[in-house]
Amino acid sequence: MQNIRFFLTVTRRDDTERYTEFFGQHGVTVMYTLPCNGTATAKTLDLFGLEQTEKSLICVVVTDENAAALTRALVEEMYIDLPDQGIAIGLPLSSLGGRSAFAHFFPGEEPEDHRNEEKKMIESNFELIIAIAERGQNDLVMDAAREGGARGGTVLRAKGTAGAGTQTFFGVSIAEEKELVLIVSDTESKRDIMRAIMQKAGADTPARAVVFSLPVTEACGFRYGK
């Protein structure tokens, strides 16, 4: 099977339709859009002349070749590298759930069989840090992350689920409303950011954050910082 990417784009809520049209024009037929919020402080909003932090997260599944082409097109056609236009990253998927899943995301295409090939080593300059925290505590998480070197993040609201006997994880209730804080970091800063979150927004704090990271294979929209 081809190398597959989970490609995420965060943009202003008002630009959602423009970006979904962009993906459709580039052959992406299946996409999911979620409302989310940025984590810019009031001082940062004033500095960049921003009036609000409402965002949209657009999720698509594409091949690695398409991910690279989309990254270029986002810069050249959507000018995503300009301030306050958005960011986009590609994350590697190890597998899809058989031919039915492949057909869902890639209608009309045939999966390639690469089972006898060695997997490519993933080399990346960026990481996606994901912190799962109690609802209403994203400011605490981001204050800690910024002390560790983070520039900004994106907040998604979610509800956890847990079966009988697994209602808590290190004392943290799973089946409650949560906030997912997504932070894209350069690889060198990842350790400091994660350590800061664990120390200042971890299990012994009101945020009770659990944090992990994933490698990023493609990235754009970070030229001018956030």
FIMAR-885276 format. One record per atom (N, C-alpha, C): residue in one letter; x, y, z. Coordinates in steps of 0.001 Angstrom, whole numbers. Layout:
REM FIMAR-885276
  code       xx       yy       zz
     A        X        Y        Z
...
This chain:
REM FIMAR-885276
  code       xx       yy       zz
     M      842    -1194        0
     M        0        0        0
     M      878     1244        0
     Q      441     2282     -696
     Q     1195     3522     -739
     Q     1384     4087      661
     N     2426     4903      835
     N     2564     5638     2080
     N     1427     6647     2173
     I      734     6652     3301
     I     -469     7455     3468
     I     -211     8529     4519
     R     -793     9702     4297
     R     -673    10805     5222
     R    -2050    11240     5738
     F    -2090    11567     7009
     F    -3245    12251     7593
     F    -2882    13724     7558
     F    -3525    14475     6674
     F    -3127    15847     6363
     F    -4088    16809     7047
     L    -3563    17649     7931
     L    -4381    18557     8724
     L    -4093    20007     8344
     T    -5134    20780     8154
     T    -5004    22204     7852
     T    -5834    23000     8841
     V    -5215    23973     9489
     V    -5922    24878    10402
     V    -5976    26241     9739
     T    -7191    26788     9614
     T    -7349    28091     8966
     T    -8442    28883     9665
     R    -8580    30138     9292
     R    -9632    30957     9861
     R   -11002    30388     9500
     R   -11937    30483    10431
     R   -13272    29914    10212
     R   -13918    30488     8959
     D   -13697    31768     8700
     D   -14313    32414     7534
     D   -13749    31886     6215
     D   -12571    31262     6257
     D   -11939    30765     5037
     D   -12205    29286     4782
     T   -13063    28664     5575
     T   -13289    27219     5473
     T   -13734    26809     4080
     E   -14720    27501     3536
     E   -15240    27128     2220
     E   -14170    27280     1143
     R   -13385    28329     1243
     R   -12323    28549      255
     R   -11298    27418      287
     Y   -10982    26928     1463
     Y   -10013    25848     1575
     Y   -10595    24501     1152
     T   -11862    24262     1466
     T   -12454    23004     1027
     T   -12562    22968     -500
     E   -12846    24104    -1117
     E   -12852    24172    -2579
     E   -11453    23912    -3131
     F   -10449    24436    -2468
     F    -9065    24196    -2875
     F    -8747    22706    -2874
     F    -9090    22008    -1804
     F    -8802    20575    -1734
     F    -9572    19810    -2808
     G   -10827    20208    -3040
     G   -11599    19556    -4086
     G   -10978    19746    -5455
     Q   -10457    20929    -5724
     Q    -9798    21190    -7008
     Q    -8514    20396    -7175
     H    -7939    19953    -6061
     H    -6713    19159    -6113
     H    -6977    17671    -5917
     G    -8193    17254    -6212
     G    -8503    15834    -6268
     G    -8858    15171    -4960
     V    -9034    15931    -3892
     V    -9417    15348    -2609
     V   -10939    15275    -2551
     T   -11474    14070    -2476
     T   -12923    13891    -2518
     T   -13547    13679    -1153
     V   -12753    13287     -169
     V   -13267    13041     1181
     V   -12507    13926     2154
     M   -13238    14755     2895
     M   -12593    15607     3897
     M   -13548    15812     5059
     Y   -12977    16097     6218
     Y   -13764    16329     7426
     Y   -13346    17680     8008
     T   -14332    18473     8407
     T   -14061    19813     8930
     T   -14601    19926    10348
     L   -13749    20401    11255
     L   -14132    20544    12649
     L   -13914    21988    13090
     P   -14876    22564    13838
     P   -14640    23893    14405
     P   -13634    23798    15552
     C   -12780    24793    15680
     C   -11800    24816    16757
     C   -11443    26265    17047
     N   -10559    26455    17994
     N   -10172    27811    18379
     N    -8662    27914    18501
     G    -8132    29088    18154
     G    -6728    29339    18363
     G    -6453    29658    19818
     T    -5166    29760    20180
     T    -4808    30007    21574
     T    -4026    31304    21734
     A    -4141    32208    20777
     A    -3412    33466    20861
     A    -3883    34276    22065
     T    -2937    34891    22756
     T    -3274    35749    23884
     T    -3784    37094    23376
     A    -4401    37859    24257
     A    -4912    39177    23857
     A    -3787    40064    23350
     K    -2620    39960    23971
     K    -1476    40760    23537
     K    -1062    40372    22128
     T    -1062    39073    21841
     T     -685    38618    20498
     T    -1710    39043    19476
     L    -2989    38993    19832
     L    -4045    39420    18919
     L    -3862    40881    18547
     D    -3564    41718    19530
     D    -3349    43127    19246
     D    -2130    43326    18353
     L    -1076    42564    18618
     L      166    42713    17878
     L      -31    42424    16399
     F     -800    41381    16100
     F     -985    40984    14709
     F    -2263    41560    14102
     G    -3002    42352    14857
     G    -4213    42959    14329
     G    -5328    41965    14118
     L    -5354    40883    14890
     L    -6392    39865    14739
     L    -7589    40213    15611
     E    -8785    39901    15121
     E    -9993    40229    15861
     E   -10596    39023    16562
     Q   -10252    37828    16147
     Q   -10838    36642    16770
     Q    -9945    35438    16491
     T   -10176    34362    17226
     T    -9343    33173    17059
     T   -10153    31953    16633
     E   -11360    32177    16096
     E   -12149    31037    15627
     E   -11490    30428    14395
     K   -11299    29098    14437
     K   -10592    28391    13374
     K   -11411    27202    12895
     S   -10965    26625    11807
     S   -11477    25348    11330
     S   -10309    24403    11114
     L   -10508    23148    11487
     L    -9529    22098    11237
     L   -10064    21215    10116
     I    -9350    21164     9002
     I    -9762    20360     7851
     I    -8862    19127     7786
     C    -9469    17955     7839
     C    -8729    16692     7879
     C    -8968    15921     6581
     V    -7890    15504     5939
     V    -7993    14680     4737
     V    -6959    13567     4818
     V    -7189    12502     4083
     V    -6242    11398     3978
     V    -5769    11323     2539
     V    -4461    11404     2325
     V    -3900    11440      976
     V    -2628    10601      932
     T    -2150    10326     -283
     T     -868     9650     -418
     T      259    10627     -116
     D     1467    10093       99
     D     2584    10989      408
     D     2899    11909     -768
     E     2743    11408    -2002
     E     2963    12277    -3159
     E     1961    13430    -3180
     N      695    13129    -2895
     N     -317    14175    -2879
     N      -95    15156    -1729
     A      388    14655     -596
     A      669    15531      541
     A     1745    16544      180
     A     2775    16087     -501
     A     3842    16999     -910
     A     3316    18031    -1909
     A     2463    17585    -2856
     A     1893    18505    -3844
     A      955    19512    -3174
     L      157    19050    -2206
     L     -742    19954    -1497
     L       39    21004     -707
     T     1147    20588     -104
     T     1966    21523      664
     T     2469    22647     -229
     R     2965    22274    -1414
     R     3443    23298    -2356
     R     2306    24201    -2802
     A     1157    23596    -3129
     A       34    24372    -3638
     A     -538    25315    -2571
     L     -529    24888    -1324
     L    -1014    25759     -261
     L     -166    27021     -155
     V     1127    26881     -391
     V     2020    28038     -353
     V     1845    28896    -1600
     E     1803    28251    -2770
     E     1793    28988    -4029
     E      422    29542    -4406
     E     -665    28847    -4025
     E    -2006    29261    -4430
     E    -2813    29917    -3300
     M    -2645    29400    -2082
     M    -3414    29912     -948
     M    -2601    30866      -74
     Y    -1305    31001     -383
     Y     -420    31906      370
     Y     -474    31643     1872
     I     -458    30359     2223
     I     -615    29986     3623
     I      573    30409     4474
     D     1706    30715     3835
     D     2879    31153     4583
     D     2781    32605     5045
     L     1795    33348     4543
     L     1620    34724     4997
     L      998    34734     6393
     P     1212    35794     7163
     P      697    35834     8531
     P     -817    35635     8601
     D    -1246    34846     9582
     D    -2658    34628     9904
     D    -3452    33950     8791
     Q    -2779    33221     7907
     Q    -3482    32498     6854
     Q    -3760    31054     7244
     G    -2957    30500     8144
     G    -3179    29126     8569
     G    -1895    28328     8592
     I    -2020    27067     8927
     I     -901    26121     8900
     I    -1405    24792     8365
     A     -500    23970     7878
     A     -866    22635     7421
     A      280    21686     7730
     I      -53    20469     8139
     I      952    19448     8429
     I      475    18096     7921
     G     1427    17221     7602
     G     1128    15852     7237
     G     1671    14910     8291
     L      861    13918     8673
     L     1261    12927     9672
     L     1252    11547     9026
     P     2255    10718     9282
     P     2307     9399     8656
     P     1301     8440     9275
     L      619     7661     8431
     L     -244     6576     8897
     L      465     5255     8648
     S      417     4367     9620
     S     1072     3067     9444
     S      219     2111     8630
     S    -1107     2310     8647
     S    -1964     1401     7892
     S    -3373     1965     7780
     L    -4154     1411     6843
     L    -5578     1661     6733
     L    -6299      333     6953
     G    -7572      434     7331
     G    -8328     -770     7656
     G    -8800    -1524     6434
     G    -7863    -2030     5642
     G    -8200    -2868     4500
     G    -8638    -2095     3274
     R    -9095    -2838     2274
     R    -9485    -2242      995
     R   -10691    -1322     1121
     S   -11580    -1632     2057
     S   -12770     -790     2200
     S   -12384      621     2645
     A   -11438      728     3580
     A   -10986     2043     4030
     A   -10255     2769     2907
     F    -9429     2021     2155
     F    -8712     2646     1045
     F    -9706     3164        4
     A   -10732     2359     -299
     A   -11732     2767    -1290
     A   -12518     3982     -815
     H   -12704     4122      504
     H   -13430     5277     1041
     H   -12670     6568      765
     F   -11368     6557     1004
     F   -10570     7768      847
     F   -10055     7967     -577
     F    -9912     6867    -1326
     F    -9357     6944    -2681
     F   -10259     6190    -3658
     P   -11472     6692    -3887
     P   -12406     5991    -4772
     P   -11843     5849    -6182
     G   -11985     4649    -6724
     G   -11535     4402    -8090
     G   -10067     4042    -8212
     E    -9301     4091    -7130
     E    -7879     3751    -7183
     E    -7641     2368    -6602
     E    -6559     1747    -7037
     E    -6173      439    -6543
     E    -4980      579    -5603
     P    -5049      -14    -4410
     P    -3906       69    -3499
     P    -2724     -739    -4022
     E    -1541     -186    -3820
     E     -326     -904    -4185
     E      118    -1775    -3027
     D      726    -2894    -3320
     D     1188    -3818    -2297
     D     2685    -3631    -2107
     H     3057    -3019     -984
     H     4462    -2782     -692
     H     4926    -3607      512
     R     4294    -4748      719
     R     4600    -5506     1919
     R     6034    -6001     1957
     N     6656    -6176      806
     N     8015    -6692      779
     N     9065    -5590      788
     E     8627    -4335      829
     E     9572    -3233      841
     E     9877    -2814     2272
     E    11087    -2353     2490
     E    11435    -1831     3798
     E    10740     -483     3995
     K    10287     -245     5208
     K     9650     1036     5506
     K    10685     2136     5527
     K    10305     3291     4978
     K    11217     4425     4968
     K    11337     5009     6374
     M    12535     5429     6716
     M    12734     6128     7976
     M    12118     7517     7866
     I    11426     7924     8903
     I    10769     9219     8903
     I    11724    10264     9463
     E    12095    11213     8636
     E    12931    12324     9072
     E    12081    13589     9052
     S    12054    14293    10171
     S    11164    15427    10273
     S    11795    16536    11098
     N    11486    17783    10720
     N    11927    18933    11493
     N    10851    19428    12447
     F     9654    18816    12363
     F     8542    19251    13200
     F     7902    18057    13907
     E     7219    18348    15014
     E     6453    17355    15752
     E     5093    17959    16093
     L     4064    17113    16133
     L     2749    17525    16606
     L     2592    17046    18038
     I     2511    17999    18955
     I     2301    17686    20364
     I      799    17765    20648
     I      258    16730    21278
     I    -1163    16691    21613
     I    -1293    16576    23127
     A    -1955    17548    23729
     A    -2217    17515    25164
     A    -3724    17361    25377
     I    -4119    16380    26158
     I    -5525    16163    26498
     I    -5728    16667    27917
     A    -6575    17678    28069
     A    -6723    18348    29364
     A    -8199    18489    29733
     E    -8415    18839    30995
     E    -9776    19099    31449
     E   -10336    20314    30713
     R   -11630    20279    30469
     R   -12257    21382    29739
     R   -12105    22687    30510
     G   -11797    23753    29771
     G   -11626    25060    30380
     G   -10227    25344    30871
     Q    -9309    24391    30652
     Q    -7945    24537    31160
     Q    -6911    24726    30057
     N    -7352    25059    28846
     N    -6374    25180    27757
     N    -5416    26348    27980
     D    -5861    27391    28687
     D    -4949    28507    28969
     D    -3794    28050    29847
     L    -4085    27206    30835
     L    -3030    26696    31706
     L    -2039    25859    30907
     V    -2568    25032    30003
     V    -1701    24200    29160
     V     -835    25078    28270
     M    -1439    26082    27639
     M     -679    26905    26707
     M      306    27821    27422
     D      -38    28298    28621
     D      928    29101    29380
     D     2172    28276    29672
     A     1954    27014    30060
     A     3088    26122    30315
     A     3859    25849    29034
     A     3124    25592    27945
     A     3783    25285    26672
     A     4619    26455    26180
     R     4110    27663    26337
     R     4863    28840    25896
     R     6146    29007    26708
     E     6088    28677    28003
     E     7304    28732    28805
     E     8344    27732    28289
     G     7863    26657    27678
     G     8766    25662    27110
     G     9220    25995    25704
     G     8651    27060    25104
     G     9088    27480    23782
     G     8035    27429    22705
     A     6796    27034    23030
     A     5731    26961    22019
     A     5284    28354    21615
     R     4861    28506    20357
     R     4385    29788    19862
     R     2875    29911    19925
     G     2175    28831    19739
     G      721    28872    19749
     G      165    27485    19557
     G    -1157    27375    19565
     G    -1775    26064    19422
     G    -3201    26182    18940
     T    -3847    25036    18830
     T    -5230    24948    18387
     T    -5990    24077    19370
     V    -7198    24512    19746
     V    -7981    23805    20756
     V    -9201    23148    20119
     L    -9375    21853    20407
     L   -10562    21104    20001
     L   -11266    20602    21247
     R   -12593    20632    21243
     R   -13335    20085    22366
     R   -13757    18656    22042
     A   -13685    17794    23044
     A   -13990    16378    22828
     A   -14626    15799    24086
     K   -15232    14634    23926
     K   -15786    13905    25062
     K   -15144    12530    25093
     G   -14577    12184    26233
     G   -13929    10888    26362
     G   -14938     9775    26567
     T   -14534     8544    26290
     T   -15358     7368    26542
     T   -14505     6343    27252
     A   -15105     5592    28143
     A   -14361     4571    28883
     A   -15311     3466    29296
     G   -14826     2240    29245
     G   -15620     1108    29676
     G   -15553      930    31177
     A   -16319      -21    31686
     A   -16338     -295    33116
     A   -14945     -680    33585
     G   -14550     -118    34715
     G   -13248     -441    35273
     G   -12124      414    34734
     T   -12407     1276    33747
     T   -11352     2127    33190
     T   -11798     3579    33179
     Q   -12510     3971    34219
     Q   -13053     5328    34266
     Q   -11990     6378    34547
     T   -10873     5966    35123
     T    -9817     6927    35412
     T    -8485     6434    34885
     F    -7610     7368    34588
     F    -6254     7068    34127
     F    -5328     8001    34894
     F    -4547     7439    35835
     F    -3730     8240    36741
     F    -4581     9287    37465
     G    -5798     8873    37858
     G    -6674     9768    38595
     G    -7450    10740    37742
     V    -7275    10678    36431
     V    -7972    11587    35525
     V    -9202    10880    34965
     S   -10371    11491    35120
     S   -11583    10909    34570
     S   -11525    10921    33054
     I   -11831     9772    32442
     I   -11757     9670    30984
     I   -13079    10079    30341
     A   -14190     9606    30905
     A   -15489     9824    30272
     A   -16078    11174    30659
     E   -15367    12251    30372
     E   -15836    13603    30607
     E   -15447    14466    29418
     E   -16004    15677    29379
     E   -15623    16589    28313
     E   -14185    17046    28501
     K   -13436    17034    27419
     K   -12019    17364    27452
     K   -11707    18432    26417
     E   -10499    18941    26477
     E    -9968    19811    25445
     E    -8678    19194    24918
     L    -8581    19122    23606
     L    -7355    18677    22952
     L    -6611    19912    22477
     V    -5406    20090    22946
     V    -4580    21213    22529
     V    -3513    20680    21577
     L    -3553    21151    20333
     L    -2602    20721    19310
     L    -1537    21795    19141
     I     -291    21397    19268
     I      830    22331    19169
     I     1842    21772    18188
     V     2176    22525    17161
     V     3233    22123    16237
     V     4533    22763    16697
     S     5541    21932    16884
     S     6811    22394    17419
     S     7948    21909    16537
     D     9055    22676    16506
     D    10250    22124    15881
     D    10767    20999    16772
     T    11468    20057    16171
     T    11888    18851    16871
     T    12749    19167    18091
     E    13605    20159    17980
     E    14511    20490    19077
     E    13766    21015    20296
     S    12634    21691    20099
     S    11896    22285    21214
     S    10880    21333    21833
     K    10616    20226    21167
     K     9543    19330    21609
     K     9722    18883    23056
     R    10916    18442    23413
     R    11144    17911    24756
     R    10873    18970    25828
     D    11346    20207    25596
     D    11149    21269    26577
     D     9672    21614    26726
     I     8943    21648    25616
     I     7523    21979    25664
     I     6747    20899    26410
     M     7014    19640    26084
     M     6304    18548    26740
     M     6634    18505    28227
     R     7892    18740    28571
     R     8286    18744    29981
     R     7571    19861    30736
     A     7480    21041    30105
     A     6811    22165    30758
     A     5330    21868    30984
     I     4687    21259    30019
     I     3268    20912    30173
     I     3086    19896    31292
     M     3929    18874    31317
     M     3799    17846    32347
     M     4046    18419    33742
     Q     4990    19351    33860
     Q     5325    19911    35165
     Q     4311    20934    35650
     K     3779    21775    34733
     K     2955    22899    35153
     K     1477    22763    34781
     A     1125    21731    33994
     A     -282    21509    33659
     A     -592    20013    33674
     G      179    19257    34424
     G       49    17806    34441
     G     -955    17285    35449
     A     -730    16047    35900
     A    -1710    15337    36723
     A    -1987    16005    38059
     D    -1041    16785    38589
     D    -1214    17421    39891
     D    -1761    18846    39792
     T    -2255    19224    38620
     T    -2791    20562    38396
     T    -4260    20473    37973
     P    -4991    21577    37970
     P    -6387    21533    37508
     P    -6540    21041    36071
     A    -5525    21227    35234
     A    -5628    20796    33836
     A    -5537    19283    33703
     R    -4745    18631    34570
     R    -4556    17184    34534
     R    -4227    16695    33121
     A    -3327    17380    32474
     A    -3050    17105    31063
     A    -2228    15828    30880
     V    -2589    15090    29847
     V    -1810    13960    29342
     V    -1271    14384    27986
     V       16    14181    27738
     V      630    14732    26529
     V     1438    13677    25793
     F     1392    13733    24452
     F     2200    12856    23612
     F     2493    13583    22313
     S     3331    13004    21458
     S     3700    13684    20214
     S     3752    12698    19059
     L     3649    13251    17844
     L     3706    12479    16604
     L     4651    13181    15638
     P     5360    12420    14794
     P     6232    13057    13799
     P     5422    13700    12688
     V     5909    14818    12168
     V     5275    15531    11060
     V     6131    15339     9813
     T     5514    14947     8707
     T     6265    14700     7478
     T     6251    15881     6517
     E     5174    16675     6531
     E     5081    17875     5715
     E     4589    19014     6597
     A     5032    20229     6305
     A     4585    21378     7101
     A     4682    22638     6264
     C     3699    23524     6389
     C     3760    24834     5760
     C     2923    25800     6588
     G     3203    27076     6437
     G     2507    28104     7196
     G     3255    28574     8416
     F     4538    28153     8544
     F     5312    28501     9740
     F     6422    29511     9438
     R     6506    30021     8232
     R     7612    30878     7850
     R     7708    32118     8711
     Y     6544    32703     9007
     Y     6551    33960     9756
     Y     6225    33765    11220
     G     6040    32518    11607
     G     5712    32252    13011
     G     4251    32538    13299
     K     3844    32121    14488
     K     2458    32312    14901
     K     2407    33003    16252
